[in-house]
Every structure is written in C-alpha cells, then in structure tokens.
C-alpha cells in the first residue's frame, strides 16, 4: 500500500486561496470568543454585585442553605448561598447568590447566620450580601478586608 502525499493541501485552490491556512485563524477566533464569554460574564456579575451594594434597597436576611458547586478557584470552593430575604416592606422570599468562599469565610458564613443584604426592587431575586448582621459594627463581605482601626496595641512592659 502506497502512502499518498498531502502536499496538495498546500497548493492554492482554483480560486487562488488555500483554505488550510485559515484553520489557525478560525481556532484562535473560537478561543478568543470563549475567553470573552467566560471572563465577560464574571465581570458583569461583579459589576452587578457592586451596583446592588451601592444602590440596592436594604433588607435583613438569613442563610438557609449552602451548596458546593464543585468548582474551585485557587483551591477555594464556589458555593451557592440560599438566603431568606426579609425586606422592610413585603413578604420574605428566598434568593440565591454564588460566592467563592476562602477558609475564613467558610467559618463565618454558615446556615443560620443573620446577614444584611441589598436587593433590586425591580428584580428582587437579584441580591448582594453586605455581610453578617453585627449590631454597631460593619462587617466586611467575603473577600474584603476589615476596616483599619486607629487603636494601637499597648506597649510591651520590659
């Protein structure tokens, strides 16, 4: 059995162009579109959360369920938190938010935790968790650093 040469693939077609030369461009285009879809969606979600934290209506809430999606980011699990939202006006309802929780956040955000939330009155299922409800203290949301304090530690006694 004779092996046929594939050199004919590099020869121009009667129209003058070689379709094989466009394959890498098509592959690169598909990869670029996939990257834009993945990272564009994450950016939009972050922007939506920031907008809710800034302009959303305040409400209290309680985490009623936490589910692991199975996704990991820097070894931290992505979780779906189901929150019972209790708006100042209207009936309580359930909404979900997806977060990546680091080890510290996993110790804080548990079922039964009272949280402050912001929601969009036009689309109440869109919520952002501000942080745990702490009377008199602002608690950062997951991934945020706590506010700096002006307190200096006591000097060591020699």
URLIN-V475297 format. One record per residue. PHI is phi in whole degrees, 0 to 359 (NA if undefined). D_LAST is the distance of its C-alpha to the last C-alpha in Angstrom with 2 decimals. Layout:
phi->(PHI:PHI)
d_last->(D_LAST:D_LAST)
This chain:
phi->(NA:269:272:277:281:260:297:295:291:271:276:296:282:305:284:101:247:249:295:294:292:271:302:299:293:294:298:298:297:296:297:298:294:298:296:297:294:294:282:295:295:294:295:296:296:294:294:295:297:297:296:295:297:275:243:291:282:284:204:263:200:215:287:251:200:228:235:275:282:93:277:231:231:53:69:267:283:270:236:256:260:263:240:275:269:240:293:299:238:108:274:297:209:263:215:239:220:255:225:263:253:282:301:293:297:295:282:271:270:229:302:98:289:281:228:266:232:236:221:266:301:284:215:303:286:275:231:225:274:284:159:297:287:224:303:80:229:269:255:290:287:307:88:271:270:294:296:288:249:273:287:253:293:296:292:288:270:290)
d_last->(92.50:91.68:88.32:88.76:86.97:84.63:85.26:87.28:84.05:83.17:86.58:86.95:88.77:92.01:90.06:88.17:84.62:82.87:81.22:79.03:77.16:75.95:74.33:70.94:70.95:71.71:68.95:66.39:67.58:67.13:63.60:62.72:64.12:62.20:58.89:59.69:60.52:57.36:54.83:56.82:56.73:52.96:52.57:54.97:53.10:49.79:51.55:53.17:49.88:48.30:51.37:51.16:47.49:48.44:51.82:52.35:52.91:49.98:50.41:48.49:48.89:48.04:47.88:50.74:51.08:49.29:51.33:50.37:52.81:52.24:51.16:47.86:46.04:43.24:43.40:42.76:45.65:47.87:48.46:51.00:49.55:52.19:51.18:53.05:53.04:53.56:54.65:54.73:58.51:60.49:60.27:57.41:58.10:56.66:55.49:53.75:51.20:50.34:46.74:44.84:41.86:38.80:36.84:34.57:37.65:39.49:36.93:37.31:41.04:42.95:46.22:45.91:43.19:44.01:43.96:44.83:47.65:49.83:53.49:56.57:59.11:61.92:60.76:58.63:58.01:55.92:52.39:48.84:45.84:43.26:40.66:39.90:40.65:37.40:37.86:35.89:34.33:35.81:35.56:36.46:39.56:39.35:38.21:36.64:32.98:31.34:30.95:27.75:25.67:24.11:21.11:17.78:15.08:12.30:9.26:6.32:3.81:0.00)
